[in-house]
Amino acid sequence: MTDVATSRHFWIGPGTEERMTPSLPSSLTLLVGLWLGFSPFVVRFGLADPSGFVDVDDVVLAIVVSVLAMIRMTAPKDLPALSLLNAAAGAWLVGTAFFFSASGHPSRAVVNDVVCGVLLIGLGVTSAVLTYRQRSAARRLAGGSRPHASVRSV
């Protein structure tokens, strides 16, 4: 039997079988975040200064993205805006990658950042859209939509 506290934060039960929930894209976002954090050291971007902006940018974004993804994994019904923040971090990563490519940084660093950024954008938007769709489906099954702010209950 499902308790109320668990059902408030998760989509569980027979209605979720064979459906993707927002925690799957968030789990994949966590993996992208972990790769992003370790990639400057694994791939060895070849920068003269190991504490260069590319490395620091990747590691800081990796920490932020991973924390946001873990929050979304543990409570997929809550805070879909965090997934949109991960998508924004992906857009930042793509934008800075093109800036770095113009300034002569190694192509490995640029390609890595573009691929990770595109993945973050796709996974973040997917997770948020799934949350909003499943929320509206749950409201329909519960018997209607919530009242508008302009409608007062008497």
N, C-alpha and C positions, 0 to 999 in steps of 0.2 A: 504494500500500500504506500502511496506517496503522501508525504506530509506537506503541509501548507507552505512552510518556509522553503522547501526544495522546489516546489512547483512554481513559486513566485519568481525564481531566477532562472529556471531551466525549462526547456521544452522537452518533456518526457512523456512516455506512455505510448499507447498504440497509435495515436495520431501523428507521431513523429517518425514512425518506421518508414524507411525508404525515402526520407526527405533529408536534404542537407540542412543542418542548422548553422547559425553564424559562428559557432565555435570551431568548425573545420577551417574556414578561411583564416580565422584568428590563430589557429594552431600553425598553419603554414606561414603566417606573418611572423610568428615567433621564430620559426626556423630561418626565415630570411633575415630577421634581426640578428640572430646569432651568427649567421654567416657574415653579415655586414660588419660585425664587431671584430671577428677574427680574420677577415680577408686581408687587411693591410699587412698582417704578420705572416699569413699562410702564403699568399701570392707574392709577397715582397714586391711592393710597387716600385721599388728601386729609387725612392726619393733620397736625396742626400741627407736631409734632416729627418730622422725617424719620428720626430714629433711634429711634422709638418701639418698644415691645415687639412689636407686630405685625410690623413690618419685620424686626427682629432675629430673632424667632422663625421667620419664614418663611425667611430667608436661612440661618440655622444649620441648620434642618431640611433645607433644600434641599441643603446641602453633605453632610450625613450621609447622606441618602437617595441622593444621586447616587453617592457613594463606595461605599456598600453595593451599589447596583445594578450598578456597573461591576465589582465583584468577582464578583458572581453571573453577569454576562454572560460574563466571561472563563473561569470555571470552573463551569458550571451543575450539575455532579455534586456539587460540594463545598458545604458550609456552607448548607444550606437554612434554617437558623435566621436567617441574615442577611435573608432575605426576610420572615420573621416579625417581625424588628425593624423593617423598613420598614412592615409592616402596623401595628405598634404606634405608629410615628411618625404614621401616618395617623389612628389613633384619637386620639392626642394633638392632632393638628391639628383634628379635628372637635370635640373637647371644648373646646379653647381658643377655637374660633370661636364656640361658643355662649356662653362666658363673655364674650367681647368684644362680642357682640351685645347682651348685657344691660347692658354698660357704655357703650353709645352709640357704638361704632365704626361707620364707614361700612359700609353693607350690601354694597358691592362687595368689601370685604376679607373679610367673613364668608362670602359666597357662594363666593368664590374658595377660601378655606380649607376649606370643607365639601366642595366638589367635588374638590379635590386630595386631601383626606383620604380620601374614599370611594374614589377611584381607587387610592390607595396601599394601602388595606386590601384591596381586591379583587385587585389585581395581586400584592401580597405573598403573600397566601394561595394564589393560583393558582400562583405560581412554586414555593412550598414543596410544595404538594400534588403538582404534576407531578414534582418531584424525588423525593419519597418513592414515588410510584407507579412511576416508571421504574426506581428502584433495586430495588423488589421484583420487577418484571418481569425485570430483568437477572439477579437471583438465581435466579428460576425457570428461565430459559433456561440458566443455568450448571449446573443440575442439583440444585437444592435450596436450602433456606434455610440460613443460617449457624447453627451450633450455639448453644444457649443458654449463658449464663454458668455455669449450674449443672452443665452436662455437661462433664466433663473428657475430653480425648482421651488415650488410653493409648499 
